[in-house]
Amino acid sequence: MAGEAAEDLQYINKYKTKIIRAANKYGVQPSIVAGIISRETRGGRGAGLSNGWGDHGNAFGLMQVDKNWHTPRGEWDSQEHLDQGTEILMGCYNEVARKFPNMADKMKGALAAYNMGTERMNPNNVDAHTTHGNYSRDVTARAQYYARNGY
């Protein structure tokens, strides 16, 4: 997790200005956005990424916006794309806050929802149905690394 974040730092840094701009626009820590990019595409160099498309052609861009739920906007590494992904994350945060008002760590819930939605979310184990059962924990660990490294 943090090891992969360290490996990805030089690639994530290429998008630092865009990440900070998107994070500030939507009121989230830039390190969280960087953590998602690291998890989703390893800073834009992820396995299986072809012309910005991953997940068997279902997800697009650095933040892997799922075309089955959203219409991807912008080029795969553009400000418009990062704004869209960050806007989706904060929409997930608002949905989690509404559905689970007593959840202690709503951002972890939002990260899990970014990965798999809230339909099957268990507020006591948000990662139960996420990819590899660890999406929010993994992104949070990566985000902590990025927070210590200028995000």
Short mmCIF file of the C-alpha atoms (twelve columns), coordinates in Angstrom:
data_MODEL
# 
_entry.id   MODEL 
# 
loop_
_atom_site.group_PDB 
_atom_site.id 
_atom_site.type_symbol 
_atom_site.label_atom_id 
_atom_site.label_alt_id 
_atom_site.label_comp_id 
_atom_site.label_asym_id 
_atom_site.label_seq_id 
_atom_site.Cartn_x 
_atom_site.Cartn_y 
_atom_site.Cartn_z 
_atom_site.pdbx_PDB_model_num 
ATOM 1   C CA . MET A 1   0.000   0.000  0.000   1 
ATOM 2   C CA . ALA A 2   2.360   2.727  1.199   1 
ATOM 3   C CA . GLY A 3   5.146   0.976  -0.755  1 
ATOM 4   C CA . GLU A 4   3.131   1.289  -3.949  1 
ATOM 5   C CA . ALA A 5   2.343   4.902  -3.060  1 
ATOM 6   C CA . ALA A 6   6.072   5.613  -2.812  1 
ATOM 7   C CA . GLU A 7   6.683   3.904  -6.164  1 
ATOM 8   C CA . ASP A 8   3.913   6.028  -7.706  1 
ATOM 9   C CA . LEU A 9   4.988   9.401  -6.241  1 
ATOM 10  C CA . GLN A 10  7.019   10.558 -9.256  1 
ATOM 11  C CA . TYR A 11  4.058   9.786  -11.541 1 
ATOM 12  C CA . ILE A 12  1.473   11.331 -9.196  1 
ATOM 13  C CA . ASN A 13  3.628   14.477 -8.971  1 
ATOM 14  C CA . LYS A 14  3.080   15.079 -12.707 1 
ATOM 15  C CA . TYR A 15  -0.551  15.848 -11.829 1 
ATOM 16  C CA . LYS A 16  0.009   17.644 -8.523  1 
ATOM 17  C CA . THR A 17  -1.313  21.051 -9.632  1 
ATOM 18  C CA . LYS A 18  -4.430  19.467 -11.147 1 
ATOM 19  C CA . ILE A 19  -4.975  17.281 -8.066  1 
ATOM 20  C CA . ILE A 20  -4.745  20.257 -5.703  1 
ATOM 21  C CA . ARG A 21  -7.044  22.330 -7.918  1 
ATOM 22  C CA . ALA A 22  -9.722  19.579 -8.016  1 
ATOM 23  C CA . ALA A 23  -9.408  18.885 -4.290  1 
ATOM 24  C CA . ASN A 24  -9.756  22.561 -3.398  1 
ATOM 25  C CA . LYS A 25  -12.732 22.953 -5.724  1 
ATOM 26  C CA . TYR A 26  -14.646 20.140 -3.990  1 
ATOM 27  C CA . GLY A 27  -13.359 20.523 -0.425  1 
ATOM 28  C CA . VAL A 28  -11.356 17.334 0.013   1 
ATOM 29  C CA . GLN A 29  -7.738  16.743 0.941   1 
ATOM 30  C CA . PRO A 30  -5.482  16.528 -2.124  1 
ATOM 31  C CA . SER A 31  -3.839  13.458 -0.585  1 
ATOM 32  C CA . ILE A 32  -7.139  11.553 -0.897  1 
ATOM 33  C CA . VAL A 33  -7.370  12.336 -4.635  1 
ATOM 34  C CA . ALA A 34  -3.713  11.324 -5.057  1 
ATOM 35  C CA . GLY A 35  -4.440  8.100  -3.143  1 
ATOM 36  C CA . ILE A 36  -7.295  7.225  -5.508  1 
ATOM 37  C CA . ILE A 37  -5.108  7.861  -8.558  1 
ATOM 38  C CA . SER A 38  -2.381  5.677  -7.075  1 
ATOM 39  C CA . ARG A 39  -4.815  2.847  -6.318  1 
ATOM 40  C CA . GLU A 40  -6.737  3.049  -9.576  1 
ATOM 41  C CA . THR A 41  -3.976  3.591  -12.155 1 
ATOM 42  C CA . ARG A 42  -0.640  3.679  -10.307 1 
ATOM 43  C CA . GLY A 43  -0.285  7.307  -11.391 1 
ATOM 44  C CA . GLY A 44  -1.412  6.696  -14.956 1 
ATOM 45  C CA . ARG A 45  0.819   3.722  -15.671 1 
ATOM 46  C CA . GLY A 46  -1.388  0.897  -14.358 1 
ATOM 47  C CA . ALA A 47  -1.561  -2.557 -15.848 1 
ATOM 48  C CA . GLY A 48  -4.376  -2.897 -18.302 1 
ATOM 49  C CA . LEU A 49  -4.675  0.838  -18.967 1 
ATOM 50  C CA . SER A 50  -5.131  1.481  -22.688 1 
ATOM 51  C CA . ASN A 51  -5.679  5.031  -23.977 1 
ATOM 52  C CA . GLY A 52  -6.963  5.933  -20.524 1 
ATOM 53  C CA . TRP A 53  -9.384  2.993  -20.351 1 
ATOM 54  C CA . GLY A 54  -9.095  0.222  -17.761 1 
ATOM 55  C CA . ASP A 55  -11.321 -2.399 -16.143 1 
ATOM 56  C CA . HIS A 56  -11.930 -4.149 -19.478 1 
ATOM 57  C CA . GLY A 57  -12.959 -0.866 -21.134 1 
ATOM 58  C CA . ASN A 58  -15.449 0.102  -18.420 1 
ATOM 59  C CA . ALA A 59  -13.485 2.744  -16.504 1 
ATOM 60  C CA . PHE A 60  -11.727 5.851  -17.782 1 
ATOM 61  C CA . GLY A 61  -8.885  8.092  -16.748 1 
ATOM 62  C CA . LEU A 62  -6.541  8.517  -13.831 1 
ATOM 63  C CA . MET A 63  -9.452  8.103  -11.391 1 
ATOM 64  C CA . GLN A 64  -11.149 5.333  -13.424 1 
ATOM 65  C CA . VAL A 65  -14.615 6.853  -13.780 1 
ATOM 66  C CA . ASP A 66  -16.992 3.960  -14.531 1 
ATOM 67  C CA . LYS A 67  -18.874 4.477  -17.808 1 
ATOM 68  C CA . ASN A 68  -21.728 2.288  -16.562 1 
ATOM 69  C CA . TRP A 69  -22.617 4.947  -13.966 1 
ATOM 70  C CA . HIS A 70  -21.158 8.179  -15.355 1 
ATOM 71  C CA . THR A 71  -20.323 9.721  -18.709 1 
ATOM 72  C CA . PRO A 72  -16.556 10.281 -18.549 1 
ATOM 73  C CA . ARG A 73  -15.522 13.874 -19.221 1 
ATOM 74  C CA . GLY A 74  -12.285 15.302 -20.560 1 
ATOM 75  C CA . GLU A 75  -9.077  13.612 -21.601 1 
ATOM 76  C CA . TRP A 76  -7.914  10.739 -19.400 1 
ATOM 77  C CA . ASP A 77  -5.440  12.909 -17.451 1 
ATOM 78  C CA . SER A 78  -7.123  16.326 -17.775 1 
ATOM 79  C CA . GLN A 79  -8.294  18.791 -15.163 1 
ATOM 80  C CA . GLU A 80  -11.856 18.127 -16.313 1 
ATOM 81  C CA . HIS A 81  -11.424 14.415 -15.595 1 
ATOM 82  C CA . LEU A 82  -9.905  15.016 -12.153 1 
ATOM 83  C CA . ASP A 83  -12.713 17.457 -11.359 1 
ATOM 84  C CA . GLN A 84  -15.278 14.835 -12.365 1 
ATOM 85  C CA . GLY A 85  -13.673 12.064 -10.311 1 
ATOM 86  C CA . THR A 86  -13.384 14.327 -7.270  1 
ATOM 87  C CA . GLU A 87  -16.972 15.502 -7.707  1 
ATOM 88  C CA . ILE A 88  -18.088 11.843 -7.807  1 
ATOM 89  C CA . LEU A 89  -16.117 11.127 -4.619  1 
ATOM 90  C CA . MET A 90  -17.747 14.021 -2.789  1 
ATOM 91  C CA . GLY A 91  -21.162 12.932 -4.063  1 
ATOM 92  C CA . CYS A 92  -20.391 9.555  -2.488  1 
ATOM 93  C CA . TYR A 93  -19.408 11.336 0.726   1 
ATOM 94  C CA . ASN A 94  -22.738 13.179 0.815   1 
ATOM 95  C CA . GLU A 95  -24.655 9.963  0.128   1 
ATOM 96  C CA . VAL A 96  -22.805 8.119  2.895   1 
ATOM 97  C CA . ALA A 97  -23.434 10.994 5.320   1 
ATOM 98  C CA . ARG A 98  -27.145 10.908 4.469   1 
ATOM 99  C CA . LYS A 99  -27.554 7.113  4.614   1 
ATOM 100 C CA . PHE A 100 -25.244 6.497  7.589   1 
ATOM 101 C CA . PRO A 101 -25.265 9.679  9.718   1 
ATOM 102 C CA . ASN A 102 -23.635 7.914  12.685  1 
ATOM 103 C CA . MET A 103 -20.725 6.442  10.706  1 
ATOM 104 C CA . ALA A 104 -17.513 7.495  12.415  1 
ATOM 105 C CA . ASP A 105 -15.309 7.766  9.316   1 
ATOM 106 C CA . LYS A 106 -17.497 8.999  6.490   1 
ATOM 107 C CA . MET A 107 -14.526 9.493  4.154   1 
ATOM 108 C CA . LYS A 108 -13.675 5.789  4.358   1 
ATOM 109 C CA . GLY A 109 -17.314 5.124  3.546   1 
ATOM 110 C CA . ALA A 110 -17.110 7.560  0.634   1 
ATOM 111 C CA . LEU A 111 -13.998 5.837  -0.695  1 
ATOM 112 C CA . ALA A 112 -15.705 2.454  -0.504  1 
ATOM 113 C CA . ALA A 113 -18.759 3.934  -2.238  1 
ATOM 114 C CA . TYR A 114 -16.525 5.412  -4.960  1 
ATOM 115 C CA . ASN A 115 -15.413 1.849  -5.636  1 
ATOM 116 C CA . MET A 116 -18.708 -0.029 -5.307  1 
ATOM 117 C CA . GLY A 117 -21.600 2.264  -4.387  1 
ATOM 118 C CA . THR A 118 -23.619 2.267  -1.166  1 
ATOM 119 C CA . GLU A 119 -26.289 -0.265 -2.105  1 
ATOM 120 C CA . ARG A 120 -24.597 -3.181 -0.316  1 
ATOM 121 C CA . MET A 121 -22.502 -1.122 2.085   1 
ATOM 122 C CA . ASN A 122 -22.284 -2.273 5.672   1 
ATOM 123 C CA . PRO A 123 -21.404 0.785  7.771   1 
ATOM 124 C CA . ASN A 124 -19.536 -1.481 10.195  1 
ATOM 125 C CA . ASN A 125 -17.356 -2.979 7.434   1 
ATOM 126 C CA . VAL A 126 -17.321 -0.593 4.476   1 
ATOM 127 C CA . ASP A 127 -14.755 -2.615 2.543   1 
ATOM 128 C CA . ALA A 128 -16.673 -5.899 2.677   1 
ATOM 129 C CA . HIS A 129 -17.702 -5.634 -0.990  1 
ATOM 130 C CA . THR A 130 -14.920 -3.447 -2.401  1 
ATOM 131 C CA . THR A 131 -12.256 -4.631 -4.824  1 
ATOM 132 C CA . HIS A 132 -9.935  -6.980 -2.909  1 
ATOM 133 C CA . GLY A 133 -11.905 -6.152 0.266   1 
ATOM 134 C CA . ASN A 134 -9.603  -3.254 1.132   1 
ATOM 135 C CA . TYR A 135 -10.298 -0.269 -1.122  1 
ATOM 136 C CA . SER A 136 -10.908 2.408  1.525   1 
ATOM 137 C CA . ARG A 137 -8.113  1.148  3.788   1 
ATOM 138 C CA . ASP A 138 -5.688  1.034  0.877   1 
ATOM 139 C CA . VAL A 139 -6.552  4.496  -0.469  1 
ATOM 140 C CA . THR A 140 -6.384  5.916  3.071   1 
ATOM 141 C CA . ALA A 141 -2.905  4.426  3.604   1 
ATOM 142 C CA . ARG A 142 -1.747  5.843  0.286   1 
ATOM 143 C CA . ALA A 143 -3.304  9.221  1.140   1 
ATOM 144 C CA . GLN A 144 -1.404  9.301  4.434   1 
ATOM 145 C CA . TYR A 145 1.823   8.789  2.511   1 
ATOM 146 C CA . TYR A 146 0.940   11.572 0.056   1 
ATOM 147 C CA . ALA A 147 -0.024  13.912 2.908   1 
ATOM 148 C CA . ARG A 148 3.494   13.450 4.293   1 
ATOM 149 C CA . ASN A 149 4.903   14.174 0.827   1 
ATOM 150 C CA . GLY A 150 3.416   17.515 -0.112  1 
ATOM 151 C CA . TYR A 151 -0.252  16.792 -0.647  1 
# 
